[in-house]
Amino acid sequence: MHSHILRPAAALAALGILSGCGIGHQTLGLGSDQNAALGETNVAPSVFGYAVADEPQAALAGRQMLNNGGDAADAAAAEGFALSVTLPSRAGLGGGGACIVKMPNAQGQMQPPVALLFPAGSPAGNGGSRPAAVPAMARGLLALQARYGDLPYASVIEPAEQLAAGSPVSPALEADLQVVGRALLGDPAAAAVFGPNGTILPAGANLVQPDLASTFEVLRTQGLQGFYAGTSAQQFVAAADQAGAGLTVADLADSTPKFVKPVISRAHGLTLAMLPTEAANGQTLPASAAFMALDKKGGVVACAVSINNLFGTGRIAPGTGVLLAASPRNVPAPQLAAGIAYDDALTFRAAAAGTGQAAAAAAARLALTDAVSDGRHKVAPVPDPGRADVIACPGGVPGGEGSCTASVDPRGQGLAIGGR
């Protein structure tokens, strides 16, 4: 197990972070589990820990990390990378996100939460026929894992690499494909992935992304240097510009994640720490996806990610498999919404992550306050168009594991599942 004391400096530097229809649980070889199904709530684990995501295969990737001895940071990073494969309409290496993080230190002492921000940002220039955002997803997830994770960083990438070699189209992805899928056929690289026979893939079809699998392989074996620096960065920028991105190598070097203070408030005798979000101001904001993880020590991570538009620019950088996010200069910034509730002893009580475009922040906060108002998450969903996923532990963790439940929004197609 890696030391949390050494990781903030040594591991971050080594990774280059600080430089500029039903889907069975056999996926990823995790074995069967009859205790959970798509959209099911209140799933109690047999060995403590929870993985929650807006797409089931991503939740299973997070559970795999918990089962392998990883913590909440390992599980959340694996979920985020997996979502880049299984829900590319809302998550991807070309995009970004934000996480609220509350992890114990190396001595097991609970610590206050921090916010990790890694949004897909604006490039320095404004060129390109289809301007793209600066990719930040890999930097952000590996910054999270390097600072707080217990497993080797390659472990959290491997499930996504396997999924990219072939995985079933989930109902969550199919729903988004039905909205804008036909537009993807205009880009040869995107059409080869999402409509290989000229018809958009339905739920259950095999989604094969060999170029993306190769990109994940390079990321797994070379770290961030294999994406953001040197020849790899030059090759990615050249491929992205073929798709009209207008990016430069300098843009990639400047996409640095930031650890900042969360927004703090009080409710029902507990402290609530939320990601900082801006008001929607009547705008139609981009879609997002959520995922969370809780481990046996009470470490918790809740994240929201986006590619700044449903399917981003609608174009894939040829040869990379990376669907490019839309430039923030062309679209409003997404609301990346999540929060954690804890008591005065810094003991975890609840976490929530919200989606639903302009209603995401309100959904996350309402779900979080509901989760602690009567000591247990209320089943009633947040108002439309908001969606919220929740982990609630009225008895606190560690110590009150038996009180915990996890829920995905019943109107979605996600999964909340406990470790084996």
N, C-alpha and C positions, 0 to 999 in steps of 0.2 A: 504494500500500500504506500502510495506516495505521501510525502509530508506536505501538509497545507502551508507550512511555514516557508518551504523552499519554492513552492510552485508559483507564487505571484511574480517573482523576478525571473528565476531560472527557466521555468517551463514556458512562460510567456515569451521570453526572448528567443528560446530555442524554436518555437513555432513561428516566429516572425510576426506575432500579433501586434507588438508595440511599434513596428515599423509602419512609416507612412501606410340486397340480393344475397347478403350473407357472406362473410369471409371467415373461414375456419381458423382456429388458433393453431393449426399446424404450420402456418406461415413462419418462416425463419427457423423451423425445427423446434418450436417451443412446446410441442405436445398439445394435447387437447385439453379443453377446459369447459365444462358444461355449466359453469357458474356465471357466465357473462355472455352477452350477445350484443349486437349492434344497438346502440342507444340505450342499453340497459343501465339503470341507476342502482346505487346503494349496494355495490358488489363488495363483499367482505373478503379480504385476502386470507389465505391459510398461513403464509409467512408475511410479516408486516411490510407494507410498502404499496404505493399506488402509482400507476401511470395513466394519464388521461390525455386524450388528443381528439381533435375534430375529424380524424380519419383513423380507422381501426388498426391498420397495419403499423402506423406510427406509434400507437399506444403499445402494441406488442413489442416493438423495438425497445421502447423504454422499459417495459417489464423485463425484457431479456437482460438489460444492464443491471437491474435490481437483483435478478436471480443470479447473476454472475459476480455479485459482491460489490457492485457499484453503488454510488449514492445518488441523491436527487439531481445533482449537476450532471453526472454521467447519463442518467436516464433522460433528462430534458434535452441534452445535446443530441442524443441518439434519436429522440422523437423529432426534433427540428430537422435533422438531416434526412430522416425517413420521409417527413412531410414534403421535402423538396422533390421527392420521387413520386409519392403516391397522391399528393394533392398539389400539383404544380400550378393549378389555377390560382392559388393563394399563397404558396410558399415556394422558395427556390433559392439556389445559390446566387441567382441574379438579383435577389431582393434583400430584405433585411428585417429587423424587428426590434423587440425590447423584452427584457425579463425583469421581474422582481425576484430577488434572491435572498434567502435567509438560511444560512448554513452555520453549523458549529465550527469552532476553530479546531486546531490539531489536538487540543486537550479535551475535546468534546463539549466545551462550554458554549452555550447558545450565544449568538451574536445578533446585533440589530440588522435589519434588512438593508440592502442596497439595490439601486436600480442600474441595470446594464442596458445601455442604449446603443443600438447598431442599425439605425434606419438606412434604407437604400437611398443614398444621397444624390445631390445634384452634381454633375460634372462641371469642371471649370469652364468649359466652352459650351456652346449651344448649337453644335453642328449635328449632322446626321439627318437622314430622311425620316427616321423613326427614333427620336432621341430616347436613350435608355438611362436608367439610374446607375449609380456606381454600386457594384455588388458588395454587400456587407455581411451576408448571412454566415459564411464560413468563418470570417474573422470573429463575429460575435459569439457564435456557438463554441468555438475553440477557446476564446477568451474565458467564457464561463467554465468550460471543462478544465482548462489549464489552471485556473485559480482555485477551483473548488473540488474537482473530480478526484476519484480514487483510482480509476482504471487507466491503462495506457490510452492516449488520445486516439490511436488507430481503432480501438475497440468501438468507439461511438460512431465511427464512420462506416465500419464494415456492414452493418445491417442495410444502410442505404445503398451501398454498392451492390449488395446481393439483390435487393429489390429492383434496382435499375436494370439488372439483367433479365428481369421478367417478373411481373406481379399483376394480379387481377385489378381491373378498373373497379374501384369501389363505388357504391351509390353516391357518396359525397362528390367524387370527381365527375361521375356521370351527370349529376345535377348541374354542375357548372358547364360541362361540355354542351348540354342542351341549350344553354343560354347563348353562348358565343362560339360554339365549336366550329360552325361553318366558316367563320372568319379565319380560323387557323389554317384552313386548307389553302389560303392564298400564299402562305410561306412554305417553300419546299421542305425545309428542315422540320417545321412543325407538323406539316401534313404527313411526313414519313412516320412520325411518332403517334399522332392522335387520329389520323385517318389514312392508314397505309394503303387501303383499297379504294380511296375516294369517299369513304363513308366513316363518319365519326364513330369511334369505338363505343360499344354499349357496356353497361356494368357487367362484370364477369369476364370480359375479354382480356386477353393477355397484353399488358402494356409493356413493350420492350423498348428500352432506351440504352442501346449499347454505347453510344458516345458519352452519355451521362455516367454510365458505369465506369468508363475509362477515366473520366474526370475525377470521379470519386476515388478510383484506384491511385491516381497521382496524388491526390490530397491525402490519402491514407499513408502512402509510402514516403512522401516528401514534405508533408506538412504544408503550411500556408505558402512556403516558398514555391511550391508546385502550382500555385494559382495566381499569387499576387506579385511575384518578383521574377526578374531575369527573363530568360527565353520564354518561360511559360506565360508570363504576363503579356509579353509582346505577341505571342500567338493568340492568346485569348482576345486581346484588343483588336487584332487584325480580323479575327473571326466575327467578333461583335460588330465591327464596322461594316462587314459584308451585309449584316442585317440592319444597317442604318443607325447603329447605336451612337456614334459620335463620342466614344470614350478614348482616353489616353492612358498610357502606363502610369503617368503621374496621378491620374484620378484614382487608380487602384491603390497606389502607395499611400494616398491621403485618407483612405477609408478606415479610420481608427475607431474601435469601440470605446465607449466612455462609461466608467462607473461613477454614478452621481447619487446624491441623496434623494430618496423617494419623497412623495408628498404625504405628510403625516397628519392624521386626524384621530378623533376618539369617537367610539360608539359602543354603547352597552358595556361600559367599563373596560373595554379593550382598546388597544392601539391598532389603527388601520394604516398600512403603508401602501400607497398606490403609485403606479407609474405616472409620471407627469404627462398630461395630455392637453391639447388645445381645444377650445370650443369649435364646434362644427361650423358655426356662422351660416347655417342654412345651405351649406354645400352638400352635394352628393359625394361622399368619401369612398375611397377604394375598399374593396373587400379584404378581409384578413382571416387568419386561422389561429386557433389557440391550442396550447398544450401545457401540461403541468406534471410534476412528479413530487412525491413525498417519500422520504426514506425512514428507516427504523430509528434513526437518531433525532428525528424531528427536523431534518433539513428539508427545505421545500424550495422549488423553483416554479414560477408561473410566467408564461410567455405568450406574446402575440406577435405574429409575423405577417408580412404582406409583400406583394410584388407591385404595389402601387396601382393596380388595375386588375380586373379579372383576366388572368393569363398575361399580365404585363403588357408588353408591346405587341404580343401575339407572334413574336419572332424568336427563333432559336439561333444562337451563335453557331454557325455550321461547324461540325466536327467536335463540338464540346458538349452538346446536349443541354446547355444552359439556356433556359427560357429567360429572356431579358426583361427586367422590371421597367416600368415607365418612369421617365424622368420627372422628378418633383416640379420641374419648371412647367410641365405640361398638364399635370394633374394635381389635385390637392393631396396633402399628406394624409396617410391613414391614421385613424385613432388606434394606437397600440395600447390596449387596456388590460391591466391585471392588478391584483392586490393581495396582500397577506394580512391576516389578523392575528395578534398575539397578546399575551397578558404581560403584566408588569415584570414577571420573571423571565420574559423573552421566550416563553413556551408557545409553540405553534397551536393555533386554534382553528384557522380556516384559511383557504385560498380560493380565489376566483379569477377567471380570465374571461373577458368579454369580446364579442364580435358583433357584427350587425351595423357596419359602416358608421354613420354619425351617431348611432345609439350605443356604440361599443363601450364607451367609458361609463355611461349611466348604467348599462347592464352589469358591468363588473362590480360597480359599487353597490348596486341594489342587491345583487346576489350575495356579496360578501356580508353586508349588514343583515340580510335575511338569515345567513348561515349562523350568525352569532346571536341573533335576537332572542331565540328561544332555545339555544343550545344545539340546534340541529338544522341542517339545510332544509328549507321548505321545497316541496316538490313543484309547487306552482311556478311556471316559467316567468321570466321577466317579460315586460311588454314588447311586442313587435316594434321595430325590426330587430331589437336586441336579442342576443343569444348569450348564454353564460354556462360555463362548466365550473364545478365546485368540488373541493375536497374540504370536509368539515370534521373536526375532532373536538367535540364538546369537552371531553375530559383531558385534552391536551396531549401532546406528544413531545418527548417520551413520557410514558406513564399511563396514558389513557387510550391506548391503541384500540381497545375493544369498543370504544365509542365512535370510531371513525366510519365515515361513509364517503363515497365518491360518486359524482353524477356528471353526466354530459347532458347538454340541453336536449330535451325529448323531441324537439322539432328538427334536430340535426341527425347526422349519420356517424357520430363519433363513438368512442368506446372509453369507459372507465373500468380499469381492471387492477386487481391486486397481484402481487408477486406470488410465486408458488412457494 
